[in-house]
Amino acid sequence: MGRVLATQYEEVVVDRLFAGNVQLIKALQPLVEAAETTLHLDEAKRTRTMIRVDAGSGTLDDLNWRLSRGYEIMAKEYSGQRVLRLVKTVTEWIQDPDWSERSFGWVTEPPTGYVRPVRRIAVRCRRQDGTFAYGVLSCSLSAQQVLAVLGRRSTQAVDPLAVLAAYVTFYDQRGGGIETSFKGDKQGLGLTKRNKKRFEAQHMLLLLGSLAHNVVVWARRWLSSQKIQHYGLLRMVRDVFHVSGLLRFDASGSVVEIVLNQEACLTRSFIRPLRELLTPLHMVVNLGET
């Protein structure tokens, strides 16, 4: 399963099902093209779009395809041999101020193979046996742009340590969104292992799960209750959507009143925004014993 997530909004942009032998290196381009269609990413919008990926799609050809499309990139180098060669060009390793086992430095070898300018940072982390694990990050954003995205002062652009730390932090921020969304779908929506025999049927089930994911995310925003804004999918489904109540219908079968259980601990936190949401639809929301 491949997913494009609008991390800031926690919304699924694209979900695609692939054969079991397809890895990210082959799946990312179709996912990006599908996201372009969903979000109507024309040339102007692509220049304002950042794609952050792990090493699984950090080959030179993949990065150049994205750069040629106008995207900004933050990616980890795919080739282990190239990483070992590039880290040898680092002239000074700087200690990470937030993690004592990590340090980073500028790769001094010119990035001649890219279709657009990029900056490369080598990162090393100490293993338990005392040796280092290495990685190389490639980013097309300038230091000022990275600092702006992170909400840091532009004056830090003249501080080499602050700039290096900003690039690495910017890469670190890629993680968590996709993994958290998958975990939420499994726990909150019950989407676990494959349970359809045909590929097409499983893909349809996947798309229904994407719709359910987004509806839960939107519902949290619609309810606009401060108490539940930090809830994940599991707590929304388990705690908010399971508040008991009654529905009252008119003669034509339309819902005209919702009575929520006044004893439920969360009811009072979202009844006001729920009223504001449903009043234009001529529905009354009240508290009562259910």
Secondary structure, DSSP 8 states (H G I E B T S, - for coil): -EEEEETTTTEEEEEE---TT--HHHHHHHHHHHHHHHHT--HHHHTT-EEEE-GGG--HHHHHHHHHTT-EEEEE---HHHHHHHHTT-S--EE-TT-TTEEEEE--S--TT-SS--EEEEEEEE-TTS-EEEEEEEE-S-HHHHHHHHT--GGGGG-HHHHHHHHHHHHHTTSSHHHHHHHHHHHHS---S---SSHHHHHHHHHHHHHHHHHHHHHHHHH--TTTTT--HHHIIIIITT--EEEEE-TTS-EEEEEEETTSTTHHHHHHHHHHHHGGGT-EEEEE--
